[in-house]
Amino acid sequence: MQKPRDLLRKARTKGNQNLDQYFLMDEEIIDRIQEYALEFDCSHILEIGAGIGNLTSKLMEISKVVIAIEIDPFLVDFLSSEFKEEISRNKLHLIQGDILEAQLPPYTVSVSNLPYELSSKILFKLIPNKTPLVLMVQNEFAQRLVAKHNTPEYGRLTITAGHYGDIEIMEIIPPSAFNVRPAVESAIIKLTPSEPNYVVESEAIFLQLVTAVFTQRRKKMVNALKNTTHISHIKDPNRIIELADEGIMNSRPGELTPANFAKLSNIISNSTDN
Ligand code: SAM
C-alpha cells in the first residue's frame, strides 16, 4: 500500500473544500476500513470519490477490481499516472464523473469516504441496489441513520435506509485523522442488506408516504396526510384517515415506528381509490 502522506505530497494538492476534499491520513483507520469491508464479497468494490488514491490503494489489495469514481479532473489525471500499471491490468477501473449522474457498473460492495455534502443523495442512489456499504460519513448523518423513533434525529433518512438494511456505526473518527481537517466529527458506518421486519405491499407507496409526512414532522399524522398529497399522491386522504388506526393518526410522524408506517402504507395500497 502506498502511504497516504506520500500520495498527498506527490499529488501536490491542498484539497478543494468545495468538493469535500478531506483526505484520510490515518493508516490504522484505513486498515480498519479494509477489515470492515472484508466481511462482504469484495470482488468488485465501488469507491466514490477516490481523491488521491489513499483508500483506493488499500482496497485494491482485497479486490479483483476497484471501480473508482472521482469528479475532479486534476485528481483523475494524478490517479491515472500513479496507478497506470493497475489500470492497465484492469485492477483499477477509473471513471471521471459525478456519482449522481454516473451509470454504475455492477459492484459487490461500496467502500467510500463520501463527499459529506452529497451523503443523502448518494445513499439514496446506492441503497436500492441492495449491496453492502462501508462508508465514512459525517457523524451527525450517521446518528440520523441509526436513530430510534421519538428522537429528533429520527426521520425519512432513518426509515428509508433501515428499509434496505441493518446499519451499524463502527467507530467515530476525529477531524485529526484527515488533511485538511473537517470542522465536524466523522463516523464509519456499515450497512448490511436485510429484509425489514414488516411487510409492505408497495415499496413505492411506503417510501412516498414517509417522504411526504416527514415534511410536516410537527403536525399530527391526520393533518400531515392531508397536507402532503402532492408528495404522497394519495387521492382521498379522508378515506385513509377513516380506515387507519386512530392512535397512528393522532401521533406525529417522529413517534411512529417503521412498522407503523408499513401498516398505514398497506391501507393506502389496498384502498381502491387510494
Ligand atoms: N478517498 C479519499 C480519502 O479517503 O481520503 C477522498 C475522500 S474525500 C472526503 C471525497 C472525494 O469525493 C474527493 O476526492 C472529491 O473530489 C470527490 N467528490 C466530490 N463530489 C463528487 C461527486 N459528485 N462525484 C464523484 N466524486 C466526488
py3Dmol code that shows the C-alpha trace and the ligand (Angstrom):
import py3Dmol

protein = """\
ATOM      1  CA  MET A   1       0.000   0.000   0.000  1.00  0.00           C
ATOM      2  CA  GLN A   2       1.191   3.494  -0.769  1.00  0.00           C
ATOM      3  CA  LYS A   3       1.365   5.746   2.281  1.00  0.00           C
ATOM      4  CA  PRO A   4      -1.314   8.480   2.373  1.00  0.00           C
ATOM      5  CA  ARG A   5       1.289  11.186   3.173  1.00  0.00           C
ATOM      6  CA  ASP A   6       3.389  10.181   0.143  1.00  0.00           C
ATOM      7  CA  LEU A   7       0.341  10.215  -2.138  1.00  0.00           C
ATOM      8  CA  LEU A   8      -0.691  13.633  -0.827  1.00  0.00           C
ATOM      9  CA  ARG A   9       2.804  15.023  -1.379  1.00  0.00           C
ATOM     10  CA  LYS A  10       3.019  13.571  -4.888  1.00  0.00           C
ATOM     11  CA  ALA A  11      -0.456  14.808  -5.842  1.00  0.00           C
ATOM     12  CA  ARG A  12       0.553  18.390  -4.934  1.00  0.00           C
ATOM     13  CA  THR A  13      -2.976  19.289  -3.893  1.00  0.00           C
ATOM     14  CA  LYS A  14      -4.171  21.356  -0.979  1.00  0.00           C
ATOM     15  CA  GLY A  15      -7.632  19.844  -1.292  1.00  0.00           C
ATOM     16  CA  ASN A  16     -10.614  21.682  -2.700  1.00  0.00           C
ATOM     17  CA  GLN A  17     -13.092  22.043   0.140  1.00  0.00           C
ATOM     18  CA  ASN A  18     -15.888  22.907  -2.309  1.00  0.00           C
ATOM     19  CA  LEU A  19     -15.616  19.253  -3.359  1.00  0.00           C
ATOM     20  CA  ASP A  20     -15.291  17.996   0.240  1.00  0.00           C
ATOM     21  CA  GLN A  21     -11.672  17.007  -0.322  1.00  0.00           C
ATOM     22  CA  TYR A  22     -10.725  15.973   3.200  1.00  0.00           C
ATOM     23  CA  PHE A  23      -8.165  13.210   2.707  1.00  0.00           C
ATOM     24  CA  LEU A  24      -7.902  10.393   5.245  1.00  0.00           C
ATOM     25  CA  MET A  25      -4.322  10.235   6.520  1.00  0.00           C
ATOM     26  CA  ASP A  26      -4.558   7.793   9.425  1.00  0.00           C
ATOM     27  CA  GLU A  27      -3.246   4.429   8.188  1.00  0.00           C
ATOM     28  CA  GLU A  28      -4.733   2.478  11.098  1.00  0.00           C
ATOM     29  CA  ILE A  29      -8.197   3.743  10.222  1.00  0.00           C
ATOM     30  CA  ILE A  30      -7.649   2.831   6.559  1.00  0.00           C
ATOM     31  CA  ASP A  31      -6.614  -0.674   7.724  1.00  0.00           C
ATOM     32  CA  ARG A  32      -9.800  -0.983   9.772  1.00  0.00           C
ATOM     33  CA  ILE A  33     -11.969   0.154   6.829  1.00  0.00           C
ATOM     34  CA  GLN A  34     -10.359  -2.682   4.863  1.00  0.00           C
ATOM     35  CA  GLU A  35     -11.239  -5.118   7.687  1.00  0.00           C
ATOM     36  CA  TYR A  36     -14.870  -3.962   7.822  1.00  0.00           C
ATOM     37  CA  ALA A  37     -15.132  -4.417   4.041  1.00  0.00           C
ATOM     38  CA  LEU A  38     -13.709  -7.945   4.208  1.00  0.00           C
ATOM     39  CA  GLU A  39     -16.876  -9.122   5.905  1.00  0.00           C
ATOM     40  CA  PHE A  40     -18.508  -8.857   2.460  1.00  0.00           C
ATOM     41  CA  ASP A  41     -17.812 -10.063  -1.086  1.00  0.00           C
ATOM     42  CA  CYS A  42     -15.035  -7.672  -2.110  1.00  0.00           C
ATOM     43  CA  SER A  43     -14.552  -8.926  -5.664  1.00  0.00           C
ATOM     44  CA  HIS A  44     -15.902  -5.685  -7.218  1.00  0.00           C
ATOM     45  CA  ILE A  45     -15.552  -2.666  -4.947  1.00  0.00           C
ATOM     46  CA  LEU A  46     -17.151   0.659  -5.860  1.00  0.00           C
ATOM     47  CA  GLU A  47     -15.243   3.602  -4.400  1.00  0.00           C
ATOM     48  CA  ILE A  48     -16.916   7.004  -4.610  1.00  0.00           C
ATOM     49  CA  GLY A  49     -14.509   9.937  -4.527  1.00  0.00           C
ATOM     50  CA  ALA A  50     -11.110   8.267  -4.922  1.00  0.00           C
ATOM     51  CA  GLY A  51      -9.265  11.543  -4.199  1.00  0.00           C
ATOM     52  CA  ILE A  52      -5.510  10.897  -4.003  1.00  0.00           C
ATOM     53  CA  GLY A  53      -5.934   7.109  -4.026  1.00  0.00           C
ATOM     54  CA  ASN A  54      -5.093   6.574  -0.346  1.00  0.00           C
ATOM     55  CA  LEU A  55      -8.075   4.295   0.284  1.00  0.00           C
ATOM     56  CA  THR A  56      -8.112   3.014  -3.334  1.00  0.00           C
ATOM     57  CA  SER A  57      -4.628   1.577  -2.940  1.00  0.00           C
ATOM     58  CA  LYS A  58      -5.718  -0.381   0.177  1.00  0.00           C
ATOM     59  CA  LEU A  59      -8.935  -1.570  -1.478  1.00  0.00           C
ATOM     60  CA  MET A  60      -7.017  -2.939  -4.481  1.00  0.00           C
ATOM     61  CA  GLU A  61      -5.262  -5.354  -2.073  1.00  0.00           C
ATOM     62  CA  ILE A  62      -8.535  -7.148  -1.305  1.00  0.00           C
ATOM     63  CA  SER A  63     -10.489  -6.972  -4.565  1.00  0.00           C
ATOM     64  CA  LYS A  64     -10.445  -8.323  -8.073  1.00  0.00           C
ATOM     65  CA  VAL A  65     -11.262  -4.843  -9.337  1.00  0.00           C
ATOM     66  CA  VAL A  66     -11.883  -1.434  -7.786  1.00  0.00           C
ATOM     67  CA  ILE A  67     -14.275   0.806  -9.708  1.00  0.00           C
ATOM     68  CA  ALA A  68     -13.324   4.305  -8.583  1.00  0.00           C
ATOM     69  CA  ILE A  69     -15.313   7.423  -9.464  1.00  0.00           C
ATOM     70  CA  GLU A  70     -13.795  10.847  -8.991  1.00  0.00           C
ATOM     71  CA  ILE A  71     -15.241  14.161 -10.162  1.00  0.00           C
ATOM     72  CA  ASP A  72     -12.068  16.273 -10.015  1.00  0.00           C
ATOM     73  CA  PRO A  73     -10.181  16.033 -13.374  1.00  0.00           C
ATOM     74  CA  PHE A  74      -6.929  17.135 -11.704  1.00  0.00           C
ATOM     75  CA  LEU A  75      -7.088  14.185  -9.285  1.00  0.00           C
ATOM     76  CA  VAL A  76      -8.192  11.814 -12.053  1.00  0.00           C
ATOM     77  CA  ASP A  77      -5.033  12.782 -14.000  1.00  0.00           C
ATOM     78  CA  PHE A  78      -2.942  12.136 -10.904  1.00  0.00           C
ATOM     79  CA  LEU A  79      -4.590   8.747 -10.245  1.00  0.00           C
ATOM     80  CA  SER A  80      -4.220   7.759 -13.919  1.00  0.00           C
ATOM     81  CA  SER A  81      -0.465   8.237 -13.802  1.00  0.00           C
ATOM     82  CA  GLU A  82       0.062   6.985 -10.234  1.00  0.00           C
ATOM     83  CA  PHE A  83      -1.897   3.764 -10.832  1.00  0.00           C
ATOM     84  CA  LYS A  84      -1.032   3.329 -14.539  1.00  0.00           C
ATOM     85  CA  GLU A  85       0.059  -0.260 -14.047  1.00  0.00           C
ATOM     86  CA  GLU A  86      -3.070  -1.259 -12.035  1.00  0.00           C
ATOM     87  CA  ILE A  87      -5.287   0.385 -14.684  1.00  0.00           C
ATOM     88  CA  SER A  88      -3.502  -1.484 -17.483  1.00  0.00           C
ATOM     89  CA  ARG A  89      -4.141  -4.850 -15.813  1.00  0.00           C
ATOM     90  CA  ASN A  90      -7.800  -3.950 -15.121  1.00  0.00           C
ATOM     91  CA  LYS A  91      -7.275  -3.953 -11.364  1.00  0.00           C
ATOM     92  CA  LEU A  92      -8.483  -0.371 -11.246  1.00  0.00           C
ATOM     93  CA  HIS A  93     -11.325   0.963 -13.355  1.00  0.00           C
ATOM     94  CA  LEU A  94     -11.147   4.741 -13.006  1.00  0.00           C
ATOM     95  CA  ILE A  95     -14.133   6.848 -14.024  1.00  0.00           C
ATOM     96  CA  GLN A  96     -14.063  10.620 -14.167  1.00  0.00           C
ATOM     97  CA  GLY A  97     -17.507  11.933 -13.384  1.00  0.00           C
ATOM     98  CA  ASP A  98     -20.225  12.855 -10.948  1.00  0.00           C
ATOM     99  CA  ILE A  99     -21.501   9.925  -8.904  1.00  0.00           C
ATOM    100  CA  LEU A 100     -25.003  11.374  -9.036  1.00  0.00           C
ATOM    101  CA  GLU A 101     -25.017  11.287 -12.846  1.00  0.00           C
ATOM    102  CA  ALA A 102     -22.984   8.133 -13.425  1.00  0.00           C
ATOM    103  CA  GLN A 103     -24.414   4.843 -14.689  1.00  0.00           C
ATOM    104  CA  LEU A 104     -22.889   2.428 -12.209  1.00  0.00           C
ATOM    105  CA  PRO A 105     -21.380  -0.844 -13.407  1.00  0.00           C
ATOM    106  CA  PRO A 106     -22.191  -3.892 -11.256  1.00  0.00           C
ATOM    107  CA  TYR A 107     -20.350  -3.987  -7.908  1.00  0.00           C
ATOM    108  CA  THR A 108     -20.462  -6.215  -4.835  1.00  0.00           C
ATOM    109  CA  VAL A 109     -19.838  -3.605  -2.126  1.00  0.00           C
ATOM    110  CA  SER A 110     -19.219   0.131  -1.936  1.00  0.00           C
ATOM    111  CA  VAL A 111     -16.401   1.255   0.323  1.00  0.00           C
ATOM    112  CA  SER A 112     -16.012   5.022   0.292  1.00  0.00           C
ATOM    113  CA  ASN A 113     -15.106   8.131   2.202  1.00  0.00           C
ATOM    114  CA  LEU A 114     -18.017  10.181   0.920  1.00  0.00           C
ATOM    115  CA  PRO A 115     -18.165  13.857  -0.004  1.00  0.00           C
ATOM    116  CA  TYR A 116     -20.292  14.787   3.045  1.00  0.00           C
ATOM    117  CA  GLU A 117     -22.424  17.406   1.267  1.00  0.00           C
ATOM    118  CA  LEU A 118     -23.817  14.696  -1.013  1.00  0.00           C
ATOM    119  CA  SER A 119     -24.215  11.907   1.557  1.00  0.00           C
ATOM    120  CA  SER A 120     -28.033  11.737   1.426  1.00  0.00           C
ATOM    121  CA  LYS A 121     -28.238  11.836  -2.353  1.00  0.00           C
ATOM    122  CA  ILE A 122     -25.507   9.219  -2.733  1.00  0.00           C
ATOM    123  CA  LEU A 123     -27.074   6.930  -0.140  1.00  0.00           C
ATOM    124  CA  PHE A 124     -30.494   7.163  -1.781  1.00  0.00           C
ATOM    125  CA  LYS A 125     -28.836   6.254  -5.084  1.00  0.00           C
ATOM    126  CA  LEU A 126     -26.930   3.259  -3.643  1.00  0.00           C
ATOM    127  CA  ILE A 127     -29.370   1.583  -1.248  1.00  0.00           C
ATOM    128  CA  PRO A 128     -31.919   0.344  -3.813  1.00  0.00           C
ATOM    129  CA  ASN A 129     -29.053  -1.703  -5.344  1.00  0.00           C
ATOM    130  CA  LYS A 130     -29.148  -3.822  -2.153  1.00  0.00           C
ATOM    131  CA  THR A 131     -25.381  -4.194  -1.838  1.00  0.00           C
ATOM    132  CA  PRO A 132     -23.419  -3.814   1.401  1.00  0.00           C
ATOM    133  CA  LEU A 133     -21.900  -0.416   2.183  1.00  0.00           C
ATOM    134  CA  VAL A 134     -18.928   0.627   4.287  1.00  0.00           C
ATOM    135  CA  LEU A 135     -18.935   4.411   4.318  1.00  0.00           C
ATOM    136  CA  MET A 136     -17.224   7.291   6.071  1.00  0.00           C
ATOM    137  CA  VAL A 137     -19.856   9.984   6.659  1.00  0.00           C
ATOM    138  CA  GLN A 138     -20.350  12.966   8.933  1.00  0.00           C
ATOM    139  CA  ASN A 139     -21.112  11.715  12.464  1.00  0.00           C
ATOM    140  CA  GLU A 140     -24.324  13.725  12.634  1.00  0.00           C
ATOM    141  CA  PHE A 141     -25.530  11.959   9.482  1.00  0.00           C
ATOM    142  CA  ALA A 142     -24.575   8.574  10.965  1.00  0.00           C
ATOM    143  CA  GLN A 143     -26.617   9.344  14.087  1.00  0.00           C
ATOM    144  CA  ARG A 144     -29.669  10.061  11.903  1.00  0.00           C
ATOM    145  CA  LEU A 145     -29.200   6.702  10.172  1.00  0.00           C
ATOM    146  CA  VAL A 146     -29.311   4.705  13.418  1.00  0.00           C
ATOM    147  CA  ALA A 147     -31.840   6.874  15.304  1.00  0.00           C
ATOM    148  CA  LYS A 148     -34.783   5.396  17.191  1.00  0.00           C
ATOM    149  CA  HIS A 149     -38.306   6.789  16.911  1.00  0.00           C
ATOM    150  CA  ASN A 150     -39.181   9.562  19.393  1.00  0.00           C
ATOM    151  CA  THR A 151     -35.771  11.200  18.953  1.00  0.00           C
ATOM    152  CA  PRO A 152     -35.033  14.393  16.964  1.00  0.00           C
ATOM    153  CA  GLU A 153     -32.600  12.524  14.676  1.00  0.00           C
ATOM    154  CA  TYR A 154     -35.238  10.012  13.536  1.00  0.00           C
ATOM    155  CA  GLY A 155     -36.824  10.704  10.154  1.00  0.00           C
ATOM    156  CA  ARG A 156     -37.068   9.910   6.469  1.00  0.00           C
ATOM    157  CA  LEU A 157     -33.363   9.026   6.233  1.00  0.00           C
ATOM    158  CA  THR A 158     -33.583   6.559   9.165  1.00  0.00           C
ATOM    159  CA  ILE A 159     -36.641   4.780   7.829  1.00  0.00           C
ATOM    160  CA  THR A 160     -35.599   4.689   4.168  1.00  0.00           C
ATOM    161  CA  ALA A 161     -32.092   3.391   4.858  1.00  0.00           C
ATOM    162  CA  GLY A 162     -33.378   0.979   7.530  1.00  0.00           C
ATOM    163  CA  HIS A 163     -35.846  -0.415   4.992  1.00  0.00           C
ATOM    164  CA  TYR A 164     -32.927  -1.806   2.976  1.00  0.00           C
ATOM    165  CA  GLY A 165     -30.524  -2.961   5.639  1.00  0.00           C
ATOM    166  CA  ASP A 166     -29.123  -3.055   9.159  1.00  0.00           C
ATOM    167  CA  ILE A 167     -26.903  -0.098   9.873  1.00  0.00           C
ATOM    168  CA  GLU A 168     -24.171  -0.044  12.462  1.00  0.00           C
ATOM    169  CA  ILE A 169     -21.767   2.720  13.473  1.00  0.00           C
ATOM    170  CA  MET A 170     -18.353   1.054  13.556  1.00  0.00           C
ATOM    171  CA  GLU A 171     -16.400   3.977  15.000  1.00  0.00           C
ATOM    172  CA  ILE A 172     -16.368   7.744  15.415  1.00  0.00           C
ATOM    173  CA  ILE A 173     -13.434   9.480  13.707  1.00  0.00           C
ATOM    174  CA  PRO A 174     -11.917  12.774  14.902  1.00  0.00           C
ATOM    175  CA  PRO A 175     -11.031  15.612  12.478  1.00  0.00           C
ATOM    176  CA  SER A 176      -7.317  14.991  13.210  1.00  0.00           C
ATOM    177  CA  ALA A 177      -7.450  11.828  11.039  1.00  0.00           C
ATOM    178  CA  PHE A 178      -7.740  13.976   7.898  1.00  0.00           C
ATOM    179  CA  ASN A 179      -5.799  16.521   5.866  1.00  0.00           C
ATOM    180  CA  VAL A 180      -7.382  19.141   5.645  1.00  0.00           C
ATOM    181  CA  ARG A 181      -9.218  18.681   8.946  1.00  0.00           C
ATOM    182  CA  PRO A 182     -13.001  18.929   8.531  1.00  0.00           C
ATOM    183  CA  ALA A 183     -14.906  21.074  11.034  1.00  0.00           C
ATOM    184  CA  VAL A 184     -17.011  18.099  12.130  1.00  0.00           C
ATOM    185  CA  GLU A 185     -16.594  14.607  13.536  1.00  0.00           C
ATOM    186  CA  SER A 186     -16.955  11.677  11.149  1.00  0.00           C
ATOM    187  CA  ALA A 187     -18.143   8.105  11.530  1.00  0.00           C
ATOM    188  CA  ILE A 188     -17.674   4.839   9.687  1.00  0.00           C
ATOM    189  CA  ILE A 189     -20.955   3.060   9.077  1.00  0.00           C
ATOM    190  CA  LYS A 190     -21.678  -0.405   7.807  1.00  0.00           C
ATOM    191  CA  LEU A 191     -24.910  -1.288   6.036  1.00  0.00           C
ATOM    192  CA  THR A 192     -25.692  -4.991   5.734  1.00  0.00           C
ATOM    193  CA  PRO A 193     -28.608  -5.593   3.354  1.00  0.00           C
ATOM    194  CA  SER A 194     -31.574  -7.257   5.069  1.00  0.00           C
ATOM    195  CA  GLU A 195     -35.316  -7.682   4.778  1.00  0.00           C
ATOM    196  CA  PRO A 196     -37.347  -5.390   7.050  1.00  0.00           C
ATOM    197  CA  ASN A 197     -39.292  -6.876   9.992  1.00  0.00           C
ATOM    198  CA  TYR A 198     -42.585  -5.762   8.404  1.00  0.00           C
ATOM    199  CA  VAL A 199     -44.238  -6.370   5.045  1.00  0.00           C
ATOM    200  CA  VAL A 200     -45.103  -3.631   2.582  1.00  0.00           C
ATOM    201  CA  GLU A 201     -47.338  -4.309  -0.366  1.00  0.00           C
ATOM    202  CA  SER A 202     -45.882  -1.449  -2.358  1.00  0.00           C
ATOM    203  CA  GLU A 203     -42.384  -0.185  -1.636  1.00  0.00           C
ATOM    204  CA  ALA A 204     -43.059   2.946  -3.693  1.00  0.00           C
ATOM    205  CA  ILE A 205     -46.177   3.848  -1.663  1.00  0.00           C
ATOM    206  CA  PHE A 206     -44.343   3.180   1.633  1.00  0.00           C
ATOM    207  CA  LEU A 207     -41.367   5.366   0.675  1.00  0.00           C
ATOM    208  CA  GLN A 208     -43.565   8.164  -0.727  1.00  0.00           C
ATOM    209  CA  LEU A 209     -45.668   8.180   2.435  1.00  0.00           C
ATOM    210  CA  VAL A 210     -42.585   8.515   4.655  1.00  0.00           C
ATOM    211  CA  THR A 211     -41.102  11.236   2.436  1.00  0.00           C
ATOM    212  CA  ALA A 212     -44.400  13.138   2.470  1.00  0.00           C
ATOM    213  CA  VAL A 213     -45.286  13.159   6.155  1.00  0.00           C
ATOM    214  CA  PHE A 214     -41.781  13.982   7.401  1.00  0.00           C
ATOM    215  CA  THR A 215     -42.032  17.316   5.566  1.00  0.00           C
ATOM    216  CA  GLN A 216     -44.624  18.056   8.294  1.00  0.00           C
ATOM    217  CA  ARG A 217     -42.975  16.407  11.260  1.00  0.00           C
ATOM    218  CA  ARG A 218     -44.537  18.748  13.840  1.00  0.00           C
ATOM    219  CA  LYS A 219     -48.099  18.013  12.678  1.00  0.00           C
ATOM    220  CA  LYS A 220     -50.257  15.077  13.751  1.00  0.00           C
ATOM    221  CA  MET A 221     -50.497  12.403  11.074  1.00  0.00           C
ATOM    222  CA  VAL A 222     -54.099  13.287  10.339  1.00  0.00           C
ATOM    223  CA  ASN A 223     -53.005  16.746   9.150  1.00  0.00           C
ATOM    224  CA  ALA A 224     -49.661  15.658   7.741  1.00  0.00           C
ATOM    225  CA  LEU A 225     -51.517  13.198   5.474  1.00  0.00           C
ATOM    226  CA  LYS A 226     -53.972  15.833   4.260  1.00  0.00           C
ATOM    227  CA  ASN A 227     -51.277  18.486   3.666  1.00  0.00           C
ATOM    228  CA  THR A 228     -48.854  16.364   1.650  1.00  0.00           C
ATOM    229  CA  THR A 229     -50.905  14.577  -1.015  1.00  0.00           C
ATOM    230  CA  HIS A 230     -48.826  16.362  -3.691  1.00  0.00           C
ATOM    231  CA  ILE A 231     -45.896  14.214  -2.479  1.00  0.00           C
ATOM    232  CA  SER A 232     -47.657  11.013  -1.379  1.00  0.00           C
ATOM    233  CA  HIS A 233     -50.108  11.016  -4.344  1.00  0.00           C
ATOM    234  CA  ILE A 234     -52.899   9.845  -2.016  1.00  0.00           C
ATOM    235  CA  LYS A 235     -56.118  10.724  -3.841  1.00  0.00           C
ATOM    236  CA  ASP A 236     -58.578  10.574  -0.930  1.00  0.00           C
ATOM    237  CA  PRO A 237     -56.775  11.214   2.367  1.00  0.00           C
ATOM    238  CA  ASN A 238     -60.072  11.358   4.307  1.00  0.00           C
ATOM    239  CA  ARG A 239     -60.843   7.772   3.308  1.00  0.00           C
ATOM    240  CA  ILE A 240     -57.378   6.644   4.507  1.00  0.00           C
ATOM    241  CA  ILE A 241     -57.873   8.510   7.796  1.00  0.00           C
ATOM    242  CA  GLU A 242     -61.197   6.675   8.299  1.00  0.00           C
ATOM    243  CA  LEU A 243     -59.597   3.292   7.682  1.00  0.00           C
ATOM    244  CA  ALA A 244     -56.415   3.875   9.689  1.00  0.00           C
ATOM    245  CA  ASP A 245     -55.745   3.214  13.349  1.00  0.00           C
ATOM    246  CA  GLU A 246     -56.768   6.265  15.418  1.00  0.00           C
ATOM    247  CA  GLY A 247     -53.629   6.041  17.529  1.00  0.00           C
ATOM    248  CA  ILE A 248     -51.472   6.315  14.427  1.00  0.00           C
ATOM    249  CA  MET A 249     -53.477   9.277  13.089  1.00  0.00           C
ATOM    250  CA  ASN A 250     -53.125  11.169  16.379  1.00  0.00           C
ATOM    251  CA  SER A 251     -49.356  10.677  16.536  1.00  0.00           C
ATOM    252  CA  ARG A 252     -46.670  12.831  14.992  1.00  0.00           C
ATOM    253  CA  PRO A 253     -44.516  11.210  12.254  1.00  0.00           C
ATOM    254  CA  GLY A 254     -41.485  11.008  14.544  1.00  0.00           C
ATOM    255  CA  GLU A 255     -43.463   8.987  17.096  1.00  0.00           C
ATOM    256  CA  LEU A 256     -44.234   6.166  14.660  1.00  0.00           C
ATOM    257  CA  THR A 257     -42.099   3.090  14.030  1.00  0.00           C
ATOM    258  CA  PRO A 258     -41.256   1.848  10.515  1.00  0.00           C
ATOM    259  CA  ALA A 259     -43.778  -0.978  11.136  1.00  0.00           C
ATOM    260  CA  ASN A 260     -46.492   1.641  11.850  1.00  0.00           C
ATOM    261  CA  PHE A 261     -45.702   3.291   8.506  1.00  0.00           C
ATOM    262  CA  ALA A 262     -45.803  -0.106   6.789  1.00  0.00           C
ATOM    263  CA  LYS A 263     -49.282  -0.776   8.223  1.00  0.00           C
ATOM    264  CA  LEU A 264     -50.542   2.586   7.033  1.00  0.00           C
ATOM    265  CA  SER A 265     -48.964   2.235   3.601  1.00  0.00           C
ATOM    266  CA  ASN A 266     -50.687  -1.161   3.191  1.00  0.00           C
ATOM    267  CA  ILE A 267     -54.033   0.510   3.926  1.00  0.00           C
ATOM    268  CA  ILE A 268     -53.212   3.040   1.199  1.00  0.00           C
ATOM    269  CA  SER A 269     -52.192   0.280  -1.239  1.00  0.00           C
ATOM    270  CA  ASN A 270     -55.403  -1.676  -0.573  1.00  0.00           C
ATOM    271  CA  SER A 271     -57.772   1.249  -0.757  1.00  0.00           C
ATOM    272  CA  THR A 272     -59.259   1.020  -4.252  1.00  0.00           C
ATOM    273  CA  ASP A 273     -59.066   4.738  -4.927  1.00  0.00           C
ATOM    274  CA  ASN A 274     -56.152   5.425  -2.516  1.00  0.00           C
TER     275      ASN A 274
END
"""
ligand_1 = """\
27
SAM
N -10.976 8.760 -0.975
C -10.252 9.897 -0.449
C -9.981 9.677 1.025
O -10.489 8.706 1.574
O -9.273 10.465 1.619
C -11.005 11.210 -0.670
C -12.303 11.352 0.074
S -12.905 13.000 0.070
C -13.784 13.045 1.587
C -14.250 12.978 -1.099
C -13.842 12.845 -2.559
O -15.038 12.855 -3.357
C -12.977 13.973 -3.097
O -11.860 13.437 -3.747
C -13.871 14.725 -4.096
O -13.178 15.312 -5.178
C -14.826 13.617 -4.528
N -16.136 14.099 -4.996
C -16.815 15.195 -4.579
N -18.001 15.276 -5.207
C -18.079 14.193 -6.048
C -19.059 13.720 -6.969
N -20.217 14.369 -7.155
N -18.809 12.594 -7.674
C -17.632 11.920 -7.502
N -16.664 12.324 -6.635
C -16.886 13.442 -5.915
"""
view = py3Dmol.view(width=600, height=400)
view.addModel(protein, "pdb")
view.setStyle({"model": 0}, {"cartoon": {"style": "trace"}})
view.addModel(ligand_1, "xyz")
view.setStyle({"model": 1}, {"stick": {}})
view.zoomTo()
view.show()
